[in-house]
């Protein structure tokens, strides 16, 4: 009786030791990730002016096409310039440190996965930043020029825009806030970057067996409504931008259905080769009732 009583605390200590080791390793990985993010943020803060010039290129190009040489932005508040630099540093630091953060996440998760699970998870870990970069590039080089050109079309010639106009016409000219412009540009980039994660997310869920191509196809009409609502929420009230976002996201949804279908075909082929595939659940239940021993062996 005494031996059992003394062995119980030992078992508790033995079971808690791996948990403490995992928490210690998680803390180490998080510290490394935070340090990498801070380093990336400091680097971007030192060169925030060139980054800001790069981010304002779509606006300057759109204004130059309209004959407006000056695309300068103004600071409405005294501290606005500092917060512009901080916003650029945060975004740039995250982008610079993300590969290292993903590596730390992989090093923490990988030991708990089987080799086949590692082979299934690693491609998605690589595809996720690639698809985000693809979506961000699409937003910056395609969507923002169209959106800014649309918004600048509401200007009106007058004494504000041209000194040659000597009448009393009330001019409407763009004199944007630097922080507001940066916020709008980052919103475009992040929104499209996240939307381009849709194939990665749905394919990963399909790999785990949580969704199917047939199921995704059956809720297509609901997906269309959800994408329309998303396009209205994450983009400005610009019909062209909303149509572009809807078309892109819906196309990614259809691609996701195709990719999930490919995964299901490969899974079926593997199960057929192992002799574990059944046509439907009813047939499986019937075979299980008739031959329980054979099914257990499988």
Residue pairs with C-beta under 8 A, 6 or more apart in sequence:
25 108
26 108
29 104
29 105
29 107
29 108
32 100
32 104
33 97
33 100
33 101
33 104
33 105
36 97
36 100
36 101
37 93
37 94
37 97
37 101
38 93
39 93
39 97
40 92
40 93
40 94
40 95
40 96
40 97
41 89
41 90
41 92
41 93
42 89
42 93
43 92
43 93
43 96
44 51
44 88
44 89
44 91
44 92
44 93
44 96
45 85
45 86
45 88
45 89
48 84
48 85
48 88
48 89
48 92
51 88
51 92
52 84
52 88
52 178
52 182
55 88
55 182
55 185
56 71
56 73
56 181
58 140
58 141
58 144
58 145
58 148
58 185
59 71
59 148
59 176
59 181
60 71
61 145
62 145
62 148
62 149
62 152
63 69
63 70
63 71
63 152
63 174
64 71
65 149
66 152
66 155
68 161
68 174
73 176
73 177
73 178
73 181
74 175
74 176
74 177
74 178
75 81
75 177
75 178
75 179
76 177
76 179
77 179
80 177
80 178
80 179
81 178
83 179
84 178
84 179
84 182
87 179
87 182
87 183
87 186
88 182
91 186
98 129
99 129
102 125
102 128
102 129
105 125
106 122
106 125
109 121
110 118
113 121
120 207
124 200
124 203
124 204
124 207
127 200
128 197
128 200
131 193
131 196
131 197
131 199
131 200
132 193
132 194
132 196
132 197
133 193
134 196
135 192
135 193
135 194
135 195
135 196
135 197
136 189
136 190
136 192
136 193
138 192
138 196
138 248
139 188
139 189
139 191
139 192
139 193
140 185
140 188
140 189
142 244
143 188
143 192
143 241
143 244
143 245
144 185
144 188
146 240
146 241
146 244
147 188
147 235
147 236
147 238
147 240
147 241
150 238
150 240
150 241
151 174
151 236
151 238
152 174
154 172
155 161
155 171
155 172
155 173
155 174
156 169
156 170
156 171
156 172
157 165
157 169
157 171
158 165
158 169
158 170
158 171
158 172
158 173
159 165
159 166
159 169
159 171
160 171
160 172
160 173
161 171
161 172
161 173
162 171
165 171
184 236
187 234
188 235
191 234
191 235
191 245
192 245
192 248
195 230
195 234
195 245
195 248
195 249
195 252
196 248
196 252
198 249
198 252
198 253
198 256
199 252
199 255
199 256
199 259
202 211
202 216
202 253
202 256
202 257
202 259
202 260
203 256
203 259
203 260
203 263
205 211
205 260
206 212
206 213
206 256
206 259
206 260
206 263
206 264
207 263
211 260
212 260
212 264
213 257
213 258
213 260
213 261
213 264
216 223
216 253
216 256
216 257
216 260
217 257
220 253
223 250
223 253
224 250
227 246
227 249
227 250
227 253
228 246
230 245
230 249
231 242
231 243
231 245
231 246
231 249
232 242
234 245
235 241
235 242
235 245
268 277
271 277
275 298
276 298
278 284
278 287
287 295
288 295
